Amino acid sequence: MRFIRVGDWTVWPESNQIERDGVVRRLEKRSMAVLIELCGQPGRVFSKEALLDLVWEGKIVSDHSVSIVISDLRRALGDTTQNPTFIETIPKKGYRLIADVAYEAADVRQQGTGFRAALAAGISVALLAAGVWLLSLSSETSEHVALGPIIVADVCTDSMSEDISSIAYGFGELLTVSLANSSQRLVLRIREKELDEVPDLIRELSRQNGNSSPVWVSGAIVDIGGRQILTVKAQRSDTKEVIWGGQIEIARSSLDMAAQNTAQEISAKVVESSKG
């Protein structure tokens, strides 16, 4: 079996495991795929977009998916964002592997796309949403799965402005309350620091609600021609299908009304999609 040495860890791609001092940890297939990409070019800064193209291969997911995988890898490797020894975050650019890498079999490095395809073939439906890992269901059954609870993620922003960050946080809170009032469903708020808990949370919510598919609501603030635009989308967690999407020009004075209108439209779409 081929393996890679990353720092003091031994990485076993074929079994999705890493090992150190007799301790073995299993990685999700997508996490292993990202780790292999980083190992293939240690020191290179991979943007979130680059990793999405390489590992998710065109599937429509949020770049939160990359953040969740990186967090999963750091936890498994015993790494930290403050003092990284394996994966370093380059602000506004991406991530790079800073540990020493040694390939114990020459053909591991050569696998590239073929290996990623083999990994992808073993995943019935990828996990995720504006990244996050989502519940995996077969395409055969997902068409008949009703929509369940709603999970509201943090609104993303690359802005260093405290005002923009405050608006992003405020909209997420207002949207959560508005959805709770209008959707007649269980609504949960997930903060960025809690993203590691999302996979287990989604599985448990699905189990508790008759194997229904939770709805993932995410947003981002983007600068378009000097205007701050808030984009919001709601996705099924099983198929990653976007069931609703919209854009809102930011104005603090109308934030509450924007959240209420967005919640009503998402709620209506959830009901409509569930009937379908």
RAKA-V807549 format. One record per residue. N is the residue number from 1. RES is the residue in one small letter. PSI is psi in radians with two decimals (* if undefined). OMEGA is omega as a letter, one per 20 degrees, with the letter a starting at -180 (none if undefined). D_CENTER is the distance of its C-alpha to the mean C-alpha in Angstrom with 1 decimal. Layout:
# RAKA-V807549
n: {N;N}
res: {RES;RES}
psi: {PSI;PSI}
omega: {OMEGA;OMEGA}
d_center: {D_CENTER;D_CENTER}
This chain:
# RAKA-V807549
n: {1;2;3;4;5;6;7;8;9;10;11;12;13;14;15;16;17;18;19;20;21;22;23;24;25;26;27;28;29;30;31;32;33;34;35;36;37;38;39;40;41;42;43;44;45;46;47;48;49;50;51;52;53;54;55;56;57;58;59;60;61;62;63;64;65;66;67;68;69;70;71;72;73;74;75;76;77;78;79;80;81;82;83;84;85;86;87;88;89;90;91;92;93;94;95;96;97;98;99;100;101;102;103;104;105;106;107;108;109;110;111;112;113;114;115;116;117;118;119;120;121;122;123;124;125;126;127;128;129;130;131;132;133;134;135;136;137;138;139;140;141;142;143;144;145;146;147;148;149;150;151;152;153;154;155;156;157;158;159;160;161;162;163;164;165;166;167;168;169;170;171;172;173;174;175;176;177;178;179;180;181;182;183;184;185;186;187;188;189;190;191;192;193;194;195;196;197;198;199;200;201;202;203;204;205;206;207;208;209;210;211;212;213;214;215;216;217;218;219;220;221;222;223;224;225;226;227;228;229;230;231;232;233;234;235;236;237;238;239;240;241;242;243;244;245;246;247;248;249;250;251;252;253;254;255;256;257;258;259;260;261;262;263;264;265;266;267;268;269;270;271;272;273;274;275;276}
res: {m;r;f;i;r;v;g;d;w;t;v;w;p;e;s;n;q;i;e;r;d;g;v;v;r;r;l;e;k;r;s;m;a;v;l;i;e;l;c;g;q;p;g;r;v;f;s;k;e;a;l;l;d;l;v;w;e;g;k;i;v;s;d;h;s;v;s;i;v;i;s;d;l;r;r;a;l;g;d;t;t;q;n;p;t;f;i;e;t;i;p;k;k;g;y;r;l;i;a;d;v;a;y;e;a;a;d;v;r;q;q;g;t;g;f;r;a;a;l;a;a;g;i;s;v;a;l;l;a;a;g;v;w;l;l;s;l;s;s;e;t;s;e;h;v;a;l;g;p;i;i;v;a;d;v;c;t;d;s;m;s;e;d;i;s;s;i;a;y;g;f;g;e;l;l;t;v;s;l;a;n;s;s;q;r;l;v;l;r;i;r;e;k;e;l;d;e;v;p;d;l;i;r;e;l;s;r;q;n;g;n;s;s;p;v;w;v;s;g;a;i;v;d;i;g;g;r;q;i;l;t;v;k;a;q;r;s;d;t;k;e;v;i;w;g;g;q;i;e;i;a;r;s;s;l;d;m;a;a;q;n;t;a;q;e;i;s;a;k;v;v;e;s;s;k;g}
psi: {2.33;2.61;2.88;2.47;2.15;1.84;-2.22;0.21;2.56;2.19;2.20;1.62;-0.69;-0.46;0.06;0.76;2.65;2.63;2.43;2.22;0.72;-0.12;2.16;2.29;2.43;2.38;2.67;2.65;-0.67;-0.65;-0.73;-0.69;-0.73;-0.75;-0.71;-0.69;-0.78;-0.71;-0.53;-0.49;1.23;2.39;-0.39;2.43;2.04;2.14;2.84;-0.68;-0.71;-0.75;-0.65;-0.75;-0.71;-0.71;-0.70;-0.28;0.93;-0.13;2.50;1.79;2.84;2.68;-0.10;-0.48;-0.72;-0.76;-0.70;-0.74;-0.76;-0.73;-0.71;-0.76;-0.75;-0.73;-0.75;-0.65;-0.15;0.55;2.88;2.72;-0.51;-0.76;1.27;2.50;-0.14;-1.08;2.12;2.37;2.22;1.86;2.26;0.12;-0.77;-2.51;2.65;2.63;2.20;-0.03;2.78;2.45;2.33;2.19;2.14;-0.17;2.27;-0.57;-0.15;-0.81;-0.51;-0.14;-0.75;-2.21;-0.63;-0.71;-0.71;-0.68;-0.67;-0.69;-0.78;-0.61;-0.42;0.02;2.02;-0.89;2.18;2.69;2.85;-1.80;2.11;0.45;1.18;2.91;2.33;2.80;2.30;2.12;2.64;2.60;-0.41;-0.64;-0.40;-0.46;-0.42;0.10;2.18;2.78;2.47;-2.34;2.83;2.28;2.17;2.09;2.93;2.56;2.20;2.56;2.41;-0.03;2.45;-0.04;2.24;-0.55;-0.78;-0.73;-0.67;-0.72;-0.73;-0.81;-0.79;-0.71;-0.71;-0.72;-0.80;-0.70;-0.67;-0.83;-0.76;-0.69;-0.68;-0.60;-0.50;-0.39;-0.36;0.61;2.86;2.25;2.24;2.52;2.19;2.11;2.79;-0.66;-0.21;0.11;-0.50;-0.42;-0.10;-0.82;-0.85;-0.64;-0.79;-0.75;-0.76;-0.71;-0.72;-0.76;-0.75;-0.33;0.77;0.64;0.50;2.85;2.01;2.71;2.26;2.11;2.14;2.85;2.91;2.56;2.14;2.66;2.05;1.82;0.63;-0.07;2.36;1.98;2.28;2.08;2.40;2.45;2.65;2.28;2.57;2.53;-0.17;-0.80;-0.15;0.23;2.27;2.00;-0.29;2.48;2.58;2.88;2.46;2.23;2.26;2.27;2.00;-0.60;-0.43;0.29;-0.75;-0.77;-0.66;-0.71;-0.72;-0.78;-0.73;-0.77;-0.74;-0.71;-0.71;-0.77;-0.76;-0.70;-0.64;-0.78;-0.79;-0.80;-0.62;-0.63;-0.57;*}
omega: {a;r;a;r;r;a;r;r;r;a;r;a;a;r;r;a;r;a;r;r;r;r;a;r;a;r;r;a;a;r;r;r;r;r;r;r;r;r;a;r;a;a;r;r;r;r;r;a;r;r;r;r;a;a;a;r;r;r;a;r;r;r;r;r;r;r;a;r;r;r;r;r;r;r;a;a;a;a;r;r;a;a;a;r;r;a;a;r;r;a;r;r;a;a;r;r;a;r;r;a;r;r;a;r;a;a;r;a;a;a;r;a;r;r;r;r;r;r;a;a;a;a;a;r;a;r;r;n;a;q;q;r;r;a;a;r;a;a;a;a;a;a;a;a;r;r;a;a;a;r;a;r;r;r;a;r;r;a;r;a;r;a;r;r;r;r;r;r;a;a;r;r;a;a;r;a;a;r;r;a;a;a;a;r;r;r;a;r;r;r;a;a;a;a;r;a;a;a;r;r;a;r;a;r;r;a;a;a;r;a;r;a;r;r;a;r;a;a;r;r;a;r;r;r;r;r;r;a;r;r;a;r;r;a;r;a;r;a;a;r;r;a;r;r;a;r;a;r;a;r;a;a;a;a;a;r;r;r;a;a;r;a;a;a;r;a;r;a;r;r;a;a;r;r;a;none}
d_center: {30.2;28.6;26.8;25.7;26.6;24.1;26.0;27.4;24.9;25.7;22.8;23.6;21.4;23.2;22.6;19.1;20.9;21.7;25.0;27.0;30.3;30.2;26.8;24.5;20.8;18.7;15.3;12.9;14.0;10.8;11.2;14.8;14.4;12.7;15.5;18.1;17.3;17.6;20.7;22.2;22.7;22.8;23.2;21.6;19.0;16.1;14.4;10.7;12.4;14.5;11.9;10.3;13.9;14.9;12.5;10.9;14.4;14.4;12.1;11.1;7.3;6.0;6.1;3.7;2.0;5.5;6.1;5.0;7.1;9.6;10.0;10.6;13.0;14.8;15.4;16.8;18.9;20.2;19.1;18.7;17.6;21.1;23.1;21.0;22.9;20.3;17.3;18.2;16.3;18.3;17.9;17.0;17.2;14.6;15.1;18.1;19.6;22.7;24.1;26.9;26.2;28.8;28.8;31.1;31.4;31.7;30.0;26.6;26.1;27.5;25.1;22.5;21.4;23.4;21.5;18.1;19.7;21.1;17.8;16.3;19.5;18.9;15.7;17.0;13.9;10.4;7.8;4.6;5.1;5.3;1.7;2.1;5.0;7.8;11.5;13.3;16.6;19.2;19.9;23.4;22.7;19.6;22.1;24.0;21.4;21.9;19.3;19.1;17.8;15.7;12.9;12.8;10.2;11.7;12.9;12.0;15.1;16.5;19.9;22.0;24.0;24.3;25.3;22.2;20.0;22.2;21.9;18.1;18.4;21.3;19.9;17.0;19.8;22.1;19.8;19.1;22.9;23.7;21.5;23.1;26.4;26.0;23.9;25.9;22.8;21.1;18.7;16.4;15.1;12.2;12.6;10.4;12.6;11.8;8.1;9.6;11.4;9.0;9.7;13.3;13.5;12.4;14.9;17.5;17.3;17.7;20.6;22.3;22.2;23.9;20.8;19.7;16.3;14.5;13.6;10.4;11.8;10.2;12.4;13.4;16.9;18.3;21.9;23.9;27.4;27.6;26.3;23.2;21.4;18.7;16.6;15.1;13.7;13.6;12.1;13.2;10.9;13.2;13.8;11.1;14.3;14.5;17.4;18.0;17.5;19.7;20.7;22.6;24.8;24.5;27.6;27.7;30.7;29.0;25.6;26.7;28.0;24.9;22.7;25.3;25.6;21.9;21.8;24.8;23.5;20.2;22.4;24.8;22.4;20.9;24.6;25.4;22.6;23.6;27.1;26.3}
